[in-house]
Amino acid sequence: MSRVKLSRLPERTPIRISVHLLPDLHIRLEQYAVAYEESYGEKIAVAELIPAIIDAFLQSDRDFSRRPKV
């Protein structure tokens, strides 16, 4: 059987994680959500932005990206 061009999708089942934030970080995240809304005209909850923020941070960390994948 031939394969399609798109490779197999990765695991997409969300994992729930609870974290405690210091008040100043929470305020900055709320400010970021406001800036996001001003930029794109779409209001997004802080909780929905956090995974994208973490992903962008990890992708931009050059030293981390050079480490062997586990």
Secondary structure, 3 states (H helix, E strand, C coil): CCCCCCCCCCCCCCCCCCCCCCHHHHHHHHHHHHHHHHHHCCCCCHHHHHHHHHHHHHHHCHHHHHCCCC
